[in-house]
Amino acid sequence: MSVQSDDSLKIPSQPDQAADGAQPESADDLDKLRAELAEIAQKADEYLRLAQRTQADFINYRRRVDDERVQLARDATITFLQRLLPILDDFERASAHAAPADLESNWARGVQLVERNLRGLLAAEDVQRIPAEGAEFDPREHEAVGRQPSGDVPEGHVLHVARQGYRKGERVIRPAQVVVATRPQAT
């Protein structure tokens, strides 16, 4: 077994002595070494900046992808809710056009239970009706399907709701279809 000496681990004791133990031959060699050291330090700084920029770009990319994923989930939820609303409309029409005696049957109670459950699902998703009856016409929330003269409702207000509108939070899922009041014709 051979024993290594600690000579290979010694640090140069003189500032002009190179790391490999060789003495620089002149001031020119020392200047060259300093220039090489400065160049290496400059490249190291450049690589550090590049690594930091790459890391920041990756963090921004990950944040952007997360935001897009959340937006896609929101859009998918809205699309699903838009597909449920016509079913709720059908339940409302069925209940509105049923005879009072029919509403007391077990079958009608079952239909009303399904409608209530559907409303509960929409409420859990923060879906609310857009108030329309008697409200001032707002093209962001209402879709005018007609105009009708009225002496009871002020001009430009909703006279009748043809189809309910809904919103989720501040976003309109489906505008309310409404008939807007106009001034009565003078005869």
LODRENTI-258666 format. One record per residue (C-alpha): x, y, z; chain; residue in one letter. Coordinates in nm, 3 decimals, decimal comma. Example, Ala and Ser with C-alpha at 12.3 -4.5 7.8 and 13.67 -1.06 7.14 Angstrom:
<east: 1,230	north: -0,450	up: 0,780	mol: A	type: a>
<east: 1,367	north: -0,106	up: 0,714	mol: A	type: s>
//
This chain:
<east: 0,000	north: 0,000	up: 0,000	mol: A	type: m>
<east: 0,138	north: 0,340	up: -0,091	mol: A	type: s>
<east: 0,093	north: 0,647	up: 0,116	mol: A	type: v>
<east: 0,034	north: 0,974	up: -0,061	mol: A	type: q>
<east: 0,203	north: 1,281	up: 0,061	mol: A	type: s>
<east: 0,009	north: 1,594	up: 0,138	mol: A	type: d>
<east: 0,227	north: 1,790	up: -0,105	mol: A	type: d>
<east: -0,034	north: 1,764	up: -0,379	mol: A	type: s>
<east: -0,291	north: 1,935	up: -0,154	mol: A	type: l>
<east: -0,082	north: 2,238	up: -0,066	mol: A	type: k>
<east: -0,204	north: 2,581	up: -0,159	mol: A	type: i>
<east: 0,053	north: 2,810	up: -0,314	mol: A	type: p>
<east: 0,210	north: 3,030	up: -0,050	mol: A	type: s>
<east: 0,313	north: 3,304	up: -0,288	mol: A	type: q>
<east: 0,054	north: 3,507	up: -0,478	mol: A	type: p>
<east: 0,254	north: 3,482	up: -0,801	mol: A	type: d>
<east: 0,270	north: 3,102	up: -0,785	mol: A	type: q>
<east: 0,021	north: 2,919	up: -1,016	mol: A	type: a>
<east: -0,215	north: 2,651	up: -0,887	mol: A	type: a>
<east: -0,017	north: 2,374	up: -1,053	mol: A	type: d>
<east: 0,295	north: 2,479	up: -0,865	mol: A	type: g>
<east: 0,464	north: 2,639	up: -1,164	mol: A	type: a>
<east: 0,593	north: 2,989	up: -1,131	mol: A	type: q>
<east: 0,473	north: 3,244	up: -1,386	mol: A	type: p>
<east: 0,767	north: 3,340	up: -1,598	mol: A	type: e>
<east: 0,685	north: 3,706	up: -1,627	mol: A	type: s>
<east: 0,435	north: 3,981	up: -1,563	mol: A	type: a>
<east: 0,284	north: 3,904	up: -1,904	mol: A	type: d>
<east: 0,198	north: 3,553	up: -1,788	mol: A	type: d>
<east: 0,041	north: 3,697	up: -1,476	mol: A	type: l>
<east: -0,165	north: 3,940	up: -1,685	mol: A	type: d>
<east: -0,274	north: 3,655	up: -1,914	mol: A	type: k>
<east: -0,386	north: 3,451	up: -1,614	mol: A	type: l>
<east: -0,577	north: 3,747	up: -1,472	mol: A	type: r>
<east: -0,741	north: 3,805	up: -1,812	mol: A	type: a>
<east: -0,838	north: 3,437	up: -1,832	mol: A	type: e>
<east: -0,975	north: 3,454	up: -1,478	mol: A	type: l>
<east: -1,179	north: 3,765	up: -1,564	mol: A	type: a>
<east: -1,311	north: 3,595	up: -1,879	mol: A	type: e>
<east: -1,408	north: 3,285	up: -1,682	mol: A	type: i>
<east: -1,578	north: 3,500	up: -1,417	mol: A	type: a>
<east: -1,767	north: 3,687	up: -1,693	mol: A	type: q>
<east: -1,884	north: 3,359	up: -1,847	mol: A	type: k>
<east: -1,990	north: 3,231	up: -1,504	mol: A	type: a>
<east: -2,197	north: 3,548	up: -1,449	mol: A	type: d>
<east: -2,348	north: 3,509	up: -1,794	mol: A	type: e>
<east: -2,441	north: 3,145	up: -1,725	mol: A	type: y>
<east: -2,585	north: 3,244	up: -1,386	mol: A	type: l>
<east: -2,804	north: 3,512	up: -1,548	mol: A	type: r>
<east: -2,913	north: 3,262	up: -1,815	mol: A	type: l>
<east: -3,002	north: 3,006	up: -1,548	mol: A	type: a>
<east: -3,197	north: 3,266	up: -1,349	mol: A	type: q>
<east: -3,383	north: 3,382	up: -1,661	mol: A	type: r>
<east: -3,464	north: 3,022	up: -1,752	mol: A	type: t>
<east: -3,591	north: 2,956	up: -1,401	mol: A	type: q>
<east: -3,810	north: 3,270	up: -1,411	mol: A	type: a>
<east: -3,943	north: 3,170	up: -1,755	mol: A	type: d>
<east: -4,030	north: 2,826	up: -1,622	mol: A	type: f>
<east: -4,209	north: 2,971	up: -1,318	mol: A	type: i>
<east: -4,409	north: 3,201	up: -1,548	mol: A	type: n>
<east: -4,487	north: 2,910	up: -1,781	mol: A	type: y>
<east: -4,610	north: 2,697	up: -1,493	mol: A	type: r>
<east: -4,826	north: 2,982	up: -1,361	mol: A	type: r>
<east: -4,971	north: 3,041	up: -1,709	mol: A	type: r>
<east: -5,049	north: 2,670	up: -1,752	mol: A	type: v>
<east: -5,219	north: 2,660	up: -1,410	mol: A	type: d>
<east: -5,427	north: 2,967	up: -1,500	mol: A	type: d>
<east: -5,527	north: 2,809	up: -1,832	mol: A	type: e>
<east: -5,624	north: 2,487	up: -1,655	mol: A	type: r>
<east: -5,846	north: 2,679	up: -1,413	mol: A	type: v>
<east: -6,005	north: 2,873	up: -1,701	mol: A	type: q>
<east: -6,072	north: 2,551	up: -1,894	mol: A	type: l>
<east: -6,239	north: 2,400	up: -1,588	mol: A	type: a>
<east: -6,455	north: 2,714	up: -1,550	mol: A	type: r>
<east: -6,551	north: 2,704	up: -1,916	mol: A	type: d>
<east: -6,638	north: 2,334	up: -1,896	mol: A	type: a>
<east: -6,859	north: 2,402	up: -1,593	mol: A	type: t>
<east: -7,036	north: 2,687	up: -1,771	mol: A	type: i>
<east: -7,092	north: 2,471	up: -2,080	mol: A	type: t>
<east: -7,239	north: 2,193	up: -1,864	mol: A	type: f>
<east: -7,466	north: 2,437	up: -1,682	mol: A	type: l>
<east: -7,585	north: 2,583	up: -2,013	mol: A	type: q>
<east: -7,688	north: 2,231	up: -2,117	mol: A	type: r>
<east: -7,883	north: 2,182	up: -1,790	mol: A	type: l>
<east: -8,087	north: 2,502	up: -1,812	mol: A	type: l>
<east: -8,324	north: 2,384	up: -2,092	mol: A	type: p>
<east: -8,406	north: 2,081	up: -1,876	mol: A	type: i>
<east: -8,498	north: 2,312	up: -1,589	mol: A	type: l>
<east: -8,710	north: 2,516	up: -1,833	mol: A	type: d>
<east: -8,897	north: 2,197	up: -1,930	mol: A	type: d>
<east: -8,968	north: 2,114	up: -1,565	mol: A	type: f>
<east: -9,100	north: 2,467	up: -1,506	mol: A	type: e>
<east: -9,325	north: 2,453	up: -1,814	mol: A	type: r>
<east: -9,456	north: 2,110	up: -1,710	mol: A	type: a>
<east: -9,541	north: 2,236	up: -1,361	mol: A	type: s>
<east: -9,695	north: 2,560	up: -1,491	mol: A	type: a>
<east: -9,924	north: 2,384	up: -1,739	mol: A	type: h>
<east: -10,036	north: 2,095	up: -1,517	mol: A	type: a>
<east: -10,384	north: 2,093	up: -1,371	mol: A	type: a>
<east: -10,394	north: 2,145	up: -0,991	mol: A	type: p>
<east: -10,535	north: 1,793	up: -0,947	mol: A	type: a>
<east: -10,247	north: 1,647	up: -1,148	mol: A	type: d>
<east: -9,992	north: 1,821	up: -0,925	mol: A	type: l>
<east: -10,119	north: 1,618	up: -0,627	mol: A	type: e>
<east: -10,039	north: 1,280	up: -0,786	mol: A	type: s>
<east: -9,735	north: 1,080	up: -0,680	mol: A	type: n>
<east: -9,592	north: 1,108	up: -1,029	mol: A	type: w>
<east: -9,616	north: 1,491	up: -1,025	mol: A	type: a>
<east: -9,459	north: 1,502	up: -0,681	mol: A	type: r>
<east: -9,170	north: 1,297	up: -0,818	mol: A	type: g>
<east: -9,127	north: 1,542	up: -1,106	mol: A	type: v>
<east: -9,132	north: 1,832	up: -0,858	mol: A	type: q>
<east: -8,868	north: 1,655	up: -0,648	mol: A	type: l>
<east: -8,642	north: 1,617	up: -0,952	mol: A	type: v>
<east: -8,690	north: 1,987	up: -1,030	mol: A	type: e>
<east: -8,606	north: 2,080	up: -0,670	mol: A	type: r>
<east: -8,291	north: 1,865	up: -0,682	mol: A	type: n>
<east: -8,186	north: 2,030	up: -1,008	mol: A	type: l>
<east: -8,238	north: 2,374	up: -0,852	mol: A	type: r>
<east: -8,031	north: 2,262	up: -0,553	mol: A	type: g>
<east: -7,751	north: 2,153	up: -0,784	mol: A	type: l>
<east: -7,756	north: 2,491	up: -0,959	mol: A	type: l>
<east: -7,761	north: 2,675	up: -0,626	mol: A	type: a>
<east: -7,460	north: 2,473	up: -0,508	mol: A	type: a>
<east: -7,279	north: 2,590	up: -0,823	mol: A	type: e>
<east: -7,370	north: 2,955	up: -0,738	mol: A	type: d>
<east: -7,612	north: 2,983	up: -1,031	mol: A	type: v>
<east: -7,884	north: 3,244	up: -0,977	mol: A	type: q>
<east: -8,171	north: 3,373	up: -1,185	mol: A	type: r>
<east: -8,129	north: 3,713	up: -1,340	mol: A	type: i>
<east: -8,404	north: 3,938	up: -1,205	mol: A	type: p>
<east: -8,593	north: 4,064	up: -1,508	mol: A	type: a>
<east: -8,966	north: 4,123	up: -1,453	mol: A	type: e>
<east: -9,015	north: 4,502	up: -1,424	mol: A	type: g>
<east: -8,640	north: 4,573	up: -1,436	mol: A	type: a>
<east: -8,488	north: 4,824	up: -1,674	mol: A	type: e>
<east: -8,375	north: 4,655	up: -1,996	mol: A	type: f>
<east: -8,001	north: 4,575	up: -1,978	mol: A	type: d>
<east: -7,852	north: 4,425	up: -2,296	mol: A	type: p>
<east: -7,579	north: 4,255	up: -2,089	mol: A	type: r>
<east: -7,841	north: 4,049	up: -1,901	mol: A	type: e>
<east: -8,150	north: 4,060	up: -2,122	mol: A	type: h>
<east: -8,222	north: 3,957	up: -2,479	mol: A	type: e>
<east: -8,518	north: 4,146	up: -2,626	mol: A	type: a>
<east: -8,747	north: 3,914	up: -2,822	mol: A	type: v>
<east: -9,021	north: 4,171	up: -2,868	mol: A	type: g>
<east: -9,168	north: 4,508	up: -2,781	mol: A	type: r>
<east: -9,519	north: 4,573	up: -2,658	mol: A	type: q>
<east: -9,703	north: 4,892	up: -2,560	mol: A	type: p>
<east: -9,789	north: 4,916	up: -2,192	mol: A	type: s>
<east: -9,942	north: 5,178	up: -1,968	mol: A	type: g>
<east: -9,843	north: 4,996	up: -1,647	mol: A	type: d>
<east: -9,471	north: 4,940	up: -1,707	mol: A	type: v>
<east: -9,239	north: 5,232	up: -1,792	mol: A	type: p>
<east: -9,091	north: 5,242	up: -2,141	mol: A	type: e>
<east: -8,761	north: 5,054	up: -2,168	mol: A	type: g>
<east: -8,844	north: 4,818	up: -1,880	mol: A	type: h>
<east: -8,916	north: 4,447	up: -1,899	mol: A	type: v>
<east: -9,285	north: 4,380	up: -1,945	mol: A	type: l>
<east: -9,273	north: 4,000	up: -1,964	mol: A	type: h>
<east: -9,007	north: 3,726	up: -1,932	mol: A	type: v>
<east: -9,025	north: 3,470	up: -2,213	mol: A	type: a>
<east: -8,733	north: 3,260	up: -2,082	mol: A	type: r>
<east: -8,545	north: 3,297	up: -1,755	mol: A	type: q>
<east: -8,184	north: 3,408	up: -1,760	mol: A	type: g>
<east: -7,911	north: 3,282	up: -1,527	mol: A	type: y>
<east: -7,569	north: 3,390	up: -1,408	mol: A	type: r>
<east: -7,287	north: 3,225	up: -1,218	mol: A	type: k>
<east: -7,129	north: 3,486	up: -0,999	mol: A	type: g>
<east: -7,091	north: 3,790	up: -1,223	mol: A	type: e>
<east: -7,080	north: 3,591	up: -1,548	mol: A	type: r>
<east: -7,403	north: 3,563	up: -1,747	mol: A	type: v>
<east: -7,461	north: 3,201	up: -1,844	mol: A	type: i>
<east: -7,776	north: 3,270	up: -2,042	mol: A	type: r>
<east: -7,947	north: 3,608	up: -2,085	mol: A	type: p>
<east: -8,315	north: 3,637	up: -2,002	mol: A	type: a>
<east: -8,538	north: 3,658	up: -2,309	mol: A	type: q>
<east: -8,777	north: 3,943	up: -2,247	mol: A	type: v>
<east: -9,051	north: 4,155	up: -2,400	mol: A	type: v>
<east: -8,976	north: 4,526	up: -2,350	mol: A	type: v>
<east: -9,245	north: 4,782	up: -2,276	mol: A	type: a>
<east: -9,301	north: 5,075	up: -2,509	mol: A	type: t>
<east: -9,526	north: 5,381	up: -2,473	mol: A	type: r>
<east: -9,889	north: 5,313	up: -2,551	mol: A	type: p>
<east: -10,005	north: 5,443	up: -2,886	mol: A	type: q>
<east: -10,216	north: 5,758	up: -2,864	mol: A	type: a>
<east: -10,555	north: 5,703	up: -3,020	mol: A	type: t>
//
